[in-house]
Amino acid sequence: MSVRRVALLTAGGFAPCLSSAVGGLIERYTEIAPDVEIIAYEHGYYGLLRGDKVVIDDEVRKNAGILHRFGGSPIGNSRVKLTNAKDCVKRGLVQEGEDPLKVAAERLKADGVDVLHTIGGDDTNTTAADLAAYLHDNGYELTVVGLPKTIDNDVIPIRQSLGAWTAAEEAAGFAANIIGEHRSGPRMLIVHEVMGRHCGWLTAAAAVEYRKWLDQQQWVPGIGLTRERWDIHAVFVPELALDIDAEAERLKAIMDSQGNVNIFLSEGAGMHEIVEQLEAAGTPVERDPFGHVKLDTVNPGQWFAKQFGEKLGAEKTMVQKSGYYSRAAAANAEDLRLIKSMTDLAVESALRGESGVIGHDEEQGDVLRAIEFPRIAGGKAFDVSQPWFGALLSDIGQDLVPASHA
């Protein structure tokens, strides 16, 4: 296959890998196929529909390595679903009666794009698959190679998505400052809300990273500086059953003995119960173009704080969300290594004309490969049976009971 021009786009929510992944793709093309032209659509599928693009010139190619130092996305993100024509019309991206897939396809044709690199989660990459299928059915062959971006680490069948390790590390650092508030009042309840709509991996991994930090500290119990007060006392994830009354009884004993309780909460934990409660009360629950509940309108952390605050007799409660702090961070060393391996393979796959999403395929021996688009899906549940998670819960005195809906 002859590749003359490739296009890049980043889409969905941010993760600590987007800037680096863009830089890595530019670097790899420059190394092994310097004659290939590169463009980038600004703000993902939003820019593709509008025709907003930048040309990656020699100056950018020369300085692409600088992108590894930054978080966020230099080319911009958005949440646009090409098969949701109603939403695209509402946002002025297409005209009434137009098919967004057709508009996007015609744009790619007009721009002479041979390869499209999508950097995003399951929604981004399944949308890319829809686009590639449409192009194929209409006589235009386009190679689409995706990279898996999600701090939730919940893309099926990919072992580790880009940015998740960094997000866990950043969430742990955020928690260290927030939990420092535990002596700002007597009987203090702190809820650290972590991103994770369907999957509790990030919350669990952040908790483990935070407790590694605790292991490195020295304590002065005689003046009240104790590990017990700084520790995590509960970890709630969507994949665990939650008996609020039983947990409240356990946590109240901790509150009574030391004067504070710290909870790590996945934003998706208890979501079924919260949504049911709101809808039963006649409160509308907003959803995004992909049909996901808009979690910032539901406020899971506040809901949990209210439930437990009353039962624990807390005099003061604090809810802090680490998501936006974590997701726009620059990639750490562990993620940079993963990004390098994935971007290198993404370019090689593109030059071979091999479409798919790059990742370690859990269903094929964890081999790093271009995974077929039809096999990509979101909502991979966190495996709570993993020994490291069981050890975490055992250490903090919490029972491990899988949720029936997980």
LINNOR-V646538 format. One line per field, one symbol per residue. ss: DSSP state (H for helix, E for strand, L for the rest). phi: phi as a letter, one per 30 degrees, with the letter a starting at -180 (. if undefined). burial: b if it has 24 or more other C-alpha atoms within 12 Angstrom, else e. Layout:
# LINNOR-V646538
ss: ???
phi: ???
burial: ???
This chain:
# LINNOR-V646538
ss: LLLLEEEEEELLLLLLLHHHHHHHHHHHHHHHLLLLEEEEELLLHHHHHHLLEEELLHHHHHLHHHHHHLLLLLLLLLLLLLLLHHHHHHLLLLLLLLLHHHHHHHHHHHLLLLEEEEEELHHHHHHHHHHHHHHHHLLLLLEEEEEEELLLLLLELELLLELHHHHHHHHHHHHHHHHHHHHLLLLEEEEEEELLLLLLHHHHHHHHHHHHHHHLLLLEHHHLELHHHHLLLEEELLLELLLHHHHHHHHHHHHHHHLEEEEEEELLLLHHHHHHHHHHLLLLLLELLLLLELHHHHLHHHHHHHHHHHHHLLLEEEEEELHHHHHLLLLLHHHHHHHHHHHHHHHHHHHHLLLEEEEEEHHHLLEEEEELHHHLELLLLLLLLLHHHHHHHHHHLLLLLELLLL
phi: .cccbbbcacaiddadadeddddddddddddcbddddbbbddiideddddidbbcdcdddedcedddddccibdcibacbcdccdedddedidbdejdcedddddddddddidcbccccadddddddddedddddddcibdbdcbcbdcaddhbcdccdbddjddddddddddddeddddddcdadhcccccdcdldcbceddddddddddddedcccbbedcjdbdeddddcabcbddcdbceddddddddddeddbiabcccbddddidedddedddddiddcdbdeciddddddcheddddddededdciddbbbcbcceddddcdddddddedddeddddddddddddicdkcdldddcbiiddaddeedcdacidddddddeddedddddcicdcbdddcd
burial: eebebbbbbbbbbbbbbbbbbbbbbbbbbbeeeeebbbbbbbbbbbbbbbbbbbebeeeebeebbebbbbbbbbbbbbbbbbbbbebbbeeebbeeeebbbbbbbbbbbebebbbbbbbbbbbbbbbbbbbbbbbeeeeebbbbbbbbbbbbbbbbbbbbbbbbbbbbbbbbbbbbebbbbbbeeebbbbbbbbbbbbbbbbbbbbbbbbbebbeeeeeeeeeeeebbbbbbbbbbbbbbbbebeebbebbbebbeebbbbbbbbbbbbbbbebbeeeeeeeeebeeebbeebebeebbbbbbbbbbbbebbbbbbbbbbbbbbbbbbbbbbeebbebbbbbbbbbbbbbbeebbbbbbbbeeeeeebbbbbbebbbbbbbbbbeeeebeebbeebebbbeeeeeb
